[in-house]
């Protein structure tokens, strides 16, 4: 393409094999931000030879270029023996290149002015984007529509959820129970309209996470100038309009509106109005904060309380302090709520004469609006509609502005460098990138531990014979016409792994390498396994095998906020026997850090992959060390060199070689290895598509055994000099070559003498040696229950302590919310003259509980989602049971929640002005603490029961709606129909509202005014209107503890019995 179309193309590669490298014309070698060489590939070796370095014959040029500039690898390529070697630093290479004839030629070309007449002016791109604005918008609309169609399951689920919530609301606000005509009858209507508004608002919160999950792709597209932010945002807004109208129709027209028996005037349909509310409240207020994931979270926290100021039973406009009146008019919720209640209570059926003289109003509807502090003029309906439309445009404009100018938070992609650590150079474990330490001896006597370790281990072998693995036929394949009920992934595979022998599993993608390793290691969570697996002559028992084996996954899963040393110490703490004392355990960890070359980065945080912390190569070494620190006898490594450059891959394989030299059994799946890496293996198992073995035997010196085997097959082309044996063997065994030669490699191997030799070896290893014993441990886990709890809590402590983003956000949010609510509800706890004063306090308690609880509930889910993947790995390794992990997770969260609650109460309690007695303060703190804990517990529980944060968010939204409906705030318990009242007792939020309100004002015998009834005591009104009794507080407190224990039990069951990893 480059030569035919005269294109300029620059490609970066990690591990190019010699054949790939030869396809390039020029090469640019960069190190430490400097260009060491730039020029023709054919001249690069000449440049380095002029300095004194020569590439060996069986060395890939690309590998040589990356190693010759390294401090540890450079000396082995020095060929001017008549001169003493000294390390050549990078600046000296760059100076040498400038003096080299290629460098001088480039310098001359740069100084020569470009002749503009050689190119046409239109050849240069002058537009920022490749297509017109209209075409950009069309393309983004098409993409958004495609994503909407492919997310149909989510939208169907949301629609079903909304329908169900409508049915629940219909059962609570049943039309036969919704009476009209008096002041007492209006309370239920206020509650039903407010609940409809909450449903709309929380429905928008469920969309927030979906938008956030798409931001990384958007930022990549935006920075690549694929499209601007407005082209991304507008289709999201416009395409959600039909969905919002449909949801509004379900909620208002078809189910709730006429079932509850609310009314609309002919000249303004409330159905259409709530449809508009969906457009605003469903998306706009929330999506503006998704411009940045973490940074906008605080803005979200600041905005949300203001948007709630005008909700019913919150402070009336004329009750708020003068300096807070702006918040009333700045709240979209105020306009939405006023539009709904004006539409209802200024209708015909509420125009009965007002008989309650203390409220200056001509009709019952107007009196109800005045008693709750809403506007009473008809034109405010249209003002509210206009304001909502304005807010919709404003929020979407701000959303576009945020996406245009803000960048993703924390996108540093930094890594800890350890190569240049001169202080640790005296440890020099480097033994050459060519891995010359390998031994091809395969005798059973060669089990000598070549490197002394403080902890002994038992060398073990692993044999598998006629193993097959199959799964249910995927639906997609059945749809393509594939017959059969089972899909065979492994077919009659046999082999053996021995101590001190490094074995490679090689094959094309999809050949079954990782599948075979997962089957042997016991990591498969489904499917059917057939065949025999033996460990040193005894049938494999997974419970004991997990104690003597290690499995290094390809994805390098670690807790991001602990250091390298802490990761290893934690693994050793839980996986080494309880008989190993602490001092010896730490010595063993230090030995392994030296073996894995991790000492230079021992105090570095692991970090998130591709974002911060360790580099890919460092994470690979840490992954190996975390498994090796368990002192296993058998180690499985899945693609340990994937994603690494040639030098980093050589470092990883050097540490793997060091591990083998301790006498352990090590098996690696490997993909596209270089010559050096491939020939560092002792034995090879080669697999083809379909999960069949076509070669199992020694690699040989310079791959001679492997090459001899395949070259002996008639028709197989000979390997060329200098060709990568791994590349060659994959090419000659490809399905295309197999069909071309009309041969069956699996059948040839089955009929070969090599297969018979392997079967004899398998029979030998599968037979117990005299005097040997089967693996046996007295306990399932290496450490007792209390030590498991202590170790898990220790790691969670450091993980949370160093997670400053989570903690700072949590505490700053708490202070901001507490101060803002304190200002809004300033000294409302001291005012008790009329019914609305009590409802103001109820609204205040409802707001301070629901908001901080919902924030905690949503914030903990991504934190636990990250740690859950680590938990799956650690549990599969047999480190601990589910209960200690759950106890540690809940304990550390409870500690931080206790601190958070203390800060919250410290600001809120005196600002609201509740009574300063020991009982009221302690009850207030207790219920706030318990509510925050059960909100956190519920968030972790739903995350443990669902496969992803997105689904968990939708599930939480559903329960948040139920909890709000049956909290006792929207509709008091005595007014709930008897057939729905059990839901009130089954809602933890109702217990919290009960406890908080009753503990603060439940014993007051003050007389206050109740519209339509007269004067009554506070205690009597609470018992009649809400069913709250002060003597019931201890039972309410016990109910909180019961809810927490219930959520904790479900959480433990979720992480114990559910595994959403598909293996």
FENTA-V822378 format. One record per backbone hydrogen bond with DSSP energy under -0.5 kcal/mol. CO is the residue of the C=O (numbers start at 1). NH is the residue of the N-H. If there is no record, write none. Layout:
BEGIN
co & nh
CO & NH
CO & NH
END
This chain:
BEGIN
co & nh
1 & 5
2 & 6
2 & 7
7 & 9
14 & 646
17 & 20
17 & 21
18 & 22
20 & 23
21 & 24
25 & 41
27 & 29
27 & 39
28 & 30
29 & 36
29 & 37
31 & 34
34 & 31
34 & 36
37 & 29
39 & 27
40 & 43
41 & 44
43 & 47
44 & 48
45 & 49
46 & 50
47 & 51
48 & 51
48 & 52
48 & 53
52 & 79
52 & 80
56 & 59
60 & 64
61 & 65
62 & 66
63 & 67
64 & 68
67 & 70
70 & 74
73 & 76
74 & 77
75 & 78
77 & 54
79 & 81
80 & 83
87 & 89
89 & 93
90 & 94
91 & 95
92 & 96
93 & 97
94 & 98
95 & 99
96 & 100
97 & 103
100 & 104
101 & 105
102 & 106
103 & 107
104 & 108
105 & 109
106 & 110
107 & 111
108 & 112
114 & 116
115 & 118
116 & 119
120 & 123
121 & 124
132 & 136
133 & 137
134 & 138
135 & 139
136 & 140
137 & 141
138 & 142
139 & 143
140 & 144
141 & 145
142 & 146
143 & 147
144 & 148
145 & 149
146 & 150
147 & 151
149 & 152
151 & 154
151 & 155
152 & 156
153 & 157
154 & 158
155 & 159
156 & 160
157 & 161
158 & 162
159 & 163
160 & 164
161 & 165
162 & 166
163 & 167
164 & 168
165 & 169
166 & 170
167 & 171
168 & 172
169 & 173
172 & 174
174 & 177
174 & 178
175 & 178
177 & 179
182 & 185
182 & 186
183 & 186
184 & 187
185 & 189
186 & 190
187 & 191
188 & 192
189 & 193
190 & 194
191 & 195
192 & 196
193 & 197
194 & 198
195 & 199
196 & 200
197 & 201
198 & 202
199 & 203
200 & 204
201 & 204
201 & 205
202 & 206
203 & 207
204 & 207
204 & 208
205 & 208
205 & 209
206 & 210
207 & 211
208 & 212
209 & 213
210 & 214
211 & 214
211 & 215
212 & 215
214 & 218
215 & 219
216 & 220
217 & 221
218 & 222
219 & 223
220 & 224
221 & 226
222 & 225
228 & 232
229 & 233
230 & 234
231 & 235
232 & 236
233 & 237
234 & 238
235 & 239
236 & 240
237 & 241
238 & 241
238 & 242
239 & 243
240 & 244
241 & 245
242 & 246
243 & 247
244 & 248
245 & 249
246 & 250
247 & 251
248 & 252
248 & 253
249 & 254
250 & 255
251 & 256
252 & 257
255 & 259
256 & 260
257 & 261
257 & 262
259 & 175
265 & 268
269 & 273
270 & 274
271 & 275
272 & 276
273 & 277
274 & 278
275 & 279
276 & 280
277 & 281
277 & 282
278 & 282
279 & 284
280 & 284
280 & 285
283 & 286
283 & 287
284 & 288
286 & 289
287 & 290
288 & 291
289 & 292
292 & 296
294 & 297
294 & 298
295 & 298
295 & 299
296 & 300
297 & 301
298 & 302
299 & 303
300 & 304
301 & 305
302 & 306
303 & 307
304 & 308
305 & 308
306 & 309
308 & 311
311 & 314
313 & 843
316 & 319
316 & 320
317 & 320
321 & 324
322 & 325
324 & 327
324 & 328
325 & 328
325 & 329
326 & 330
328 & 331
330 & 332
331 & 335
332 & 336
333 & 337
334 & 338
335 & 339
336 & 340
337 & 341
338 & 342
339 & 343
340 & 344
341 & 345
342 & 346
344 & 347
347 & 350
348 & 351
350 & 365
352 & 364
353 & 355
355 & 357
356 & 359
358 & 360
359 & 361
362 & 354
363 & 367
364 & 368
365 & 369
366 & 370
367 & 371
368 & 372
369 & 374
370 & 373
377 & 380
378 & 381
378 & 382
379 & 383
380 & 384
381 & 385
382 & 386
383 & 387
384 & 388
385 & 389
386 & 390
387 & 391
388 & 392
389 & 393
390 & 394
391 & 395
392 & 396
393 & 397
394 & 398
395 & 399
396 & 400
397 & 401
398 & 402
399 & 403
400 & 404
401 & 405
402 & 406
408 & 411
410 & 412
418 & 421
420 & 422
421 & 424
422 & 425
424 & 427
425 & 428
431 & 436
432 & 435
435 & 438
443 & 446
445 & 447
448 & 450
454 & 456
457 & 459
461 & 536
462 & 497
463 & 534
464 & 495
465 & 532
467 & 493
468 & 530
469 & 489
469 & 490
470 & 528
471 & 487
474 & 478
475 & 479
476 & 480
477 & 482
478 & 481
485 & 473
486 & 488
487 & 471
487 & 489
490 & 469
493 & 467
495 & 464
497 & 462
498 & 501
501 & 503
501 & 666
502 & 682
502 & 683
503 & 668
504 & 506
504 & 685
505 & 670
506 & 687
508 & 511
510 & 690
511 & 691
512 & 516
513 & 517
514 & 518
515 & 519
516 & 520
517 & 521
518 & 522
518 & 523
518 & 524
519 & 522
528 & 470
530 & 468
532 & 465
533 & 540
534 & 463
534 & 536
535 & 538
537 & 768
538 & 535
540 & 542
541 & 544
541 & 545
542 & 546
544 & 547
544 & 548
545 & 548
545 & 549
548 & 633
548 & 634
550 & 636
551 & 553
552 & 638
553 & 556
556 & 558
559 & 562
560 & 607
562 & 606
563 & 567
564 & 568
565 & 569
566 & 570
567 & 571
568 & 572
569 & 573
570 & 574
571 & 575
572 & 576
577 & 580
579 & 581
581 & 585
582 & 586
583 & 587
584 & 588
585 & 589
586 & 590
587 & 591
588 & 592
589 & 593
590 & 594
591 & 595
592 & 596
593 & 598
593 & 599
594 & 597
598 & 601
599 & 602
601 & 604
602 & 565
604 & 564
606 & 614
608 & 611
608 & 612
611 & 413
611 & 414
613 & 416
615 & 619
616 & 620
617 & 621
618 & 622
619 & 623
620 & 624
621 & 625
622 & 626
623 & 627
624 & 628
625 & 629
627 & 630
628 & 631
633 & 665
634 & 550
635 & 667
636 & 552
637 & 639
637 & 669
639 & 642
641 & 644
645 & 649
646 & 650
647 & 651
648 & 652
649 & 653
650 & 654
651 & 655
652 & 656
653 & 657
654 & 658
655 & 659
656 & 660
657 & 661
659 & 662
659 & 664
660 & 663
661 & 450
664 & 500
664 & 666
665 & 635
666 & 503
667 & 637
668 & 505
669 & 639
669 & 640
670 & 507
674 & 678
675 & 679
677 & 680
678 & 681
682 & 699
682 & 700
683 & 504
684 & 686
684 & 697
685 & 506
686 & 694
686 & 695
687 & 508
688 & 691
688 & 692
691 & 491
692 & 688
695 & 686
697 & 684
699 & 705
699 & 706
700 & 703
701 & 704
703 & 707
704 & 708
705 & 709
706 & 710
707 & 711
708 & 712
710 & 713
713 & 716
720 & 723
724 & 728
725 & 729
726 & 730
727 & 731
728 & 732
729 & 733
731 & 734
734 & 738
735 & 739
736 & 740
737 & 741
738 & 742
738 & 743
743 & 745
744 & 748
745 & 749
746 & 750
747 & 751
749 & 752
752 & 756
753 & 757
754 & 758
755 & 759
756 & 760
757 & 761
758 & 762
759 & 763
760 & 764
761 & 765
762 & 766
764 & 767
766 & 768
769 & 772
782 & 578
784 & 788
785 & 789
786 & 790
787 & 791
788 & 792
789 & 793
790 & 794
791 & 795
792 & 796
793 & 797
794 & 798
795 & 799
796 & 800
797 & 801
798 & 802
800 & 803
802 & 804
803 & 807
804 & 808
805 & 809
806 & 810
807 & 811
808 & 812
809 & 813
810 & 814
811 & 815
812 & 816
813 & 817
814 & 818
815 & 819
816 & 820
817 & 821
818 & 822
819 & 823
820 & 824
821 & 825
823 & 826
825 & 828
827 & 830
828 & 831
830 & 832
833 & 1009
834 & 837
834 & 838
835 & 839
836 & 840
837 & 841
838 & 842
839 & 843
840 & 844
841 & 845
842 & 846
843 & 847
844 & 848
845 & 849
846 & 850
847 & 851
848 & 852
849 & 853
850 & 854
851 & 855
852 & 856
853 & 857
854 & 858
855 & 859
856 & 860
858 & 862
859 & 863
860 & 864
861 & 865
862 & 866
863 & 867
864 & 868
865 & 869
866 & 870
867 & 871
868 & 872
869 & 873
870 & 874
871 & 875
872 & 876
873 & 877
874 & 879
875 & 878
878 & 782
881 & 885
882 & 886
883 & 887
884 & 888
885 & 889
886 & 890
887 & 891
888 & 892
889 & 893
890 & 894
891 & 895
892 & 896
893 & 897
894 & 898
895 & 899
896 & 900
897 & 901
898 & 902
899 & 903
900 & 904
901 & 905
902 & 906
903 & 907
904 & 908
905 & 909
907 & 911
908 & 912
909 & 913
909 & 914
911 & 827
912 & 829
915 & 917
917 & 921
918 & 922
919 & 923
920 & 924
921 & 925
922 & 926
923 & 927
924 & 928
925 & 929
926 & 930
927 & 931
928 & 932
929 & 933
930 & 934
931 & 935
932 & 936
933 & 937
934 & 938
935 & 939
936 & 940
937 & 941
938 & 942
939 & 943
940 & 944
941 & 945
942 & 946
943 & 946
948 & 952
949 & 953
950 & 954
951 & 955
952 & 956
953 & 957
954 & 958
955 & 959
956 & 960
957 & 961
958 & 962
959 & 963
960 & 964
961 & 965
962 & 966
964 & 967
964 & 970
972 & 975
972 & 976
973 & 976
977 & 980
977 & 981
978 & 981
980 & 983
980 & 984
981 & 984
981 & 985
982 & 986
984 & 987
986 & 988
987 & 990
987 & 991
988 & 992
989 & 993
990 & 994
991 & 995
992 & 996
993 & 997
994 & 998
995 & 999
996 & 1000
997 & 1001
998 & 1002
1001 & 1004
1004 & 1019
1006 & 1018
1008 & 1016
1009 & 835
1010 & 1013
1010 & 1014
1014 & 1010
1016 & 1008
1017 & 1021
1018 & 1022
1019 & 1023
1020 & 1024
1021 & 1025
1022 & 1026
1022 & 1027
1022 & 1028
1029 & 1032
1030 & 1033
1032 & 1036
1033 & 1037
1034 & 1038
1035 & 1039
1036 & 1040
1037 & 1041
1038 & 1042
1039 & 1043
1040 & 1044
1041 & 1045
1042 & 1046
1043 & 1047
1044 & 1048
1045 & 1049
1046 & 1050
1047 & 1051
1048 & 1052
1049 & 1053
1050 & 1054
1051 & 1055
1052 & 1056
1053 & 1057
1054 & 1058
1060 & 1062
1061 & 1063
END
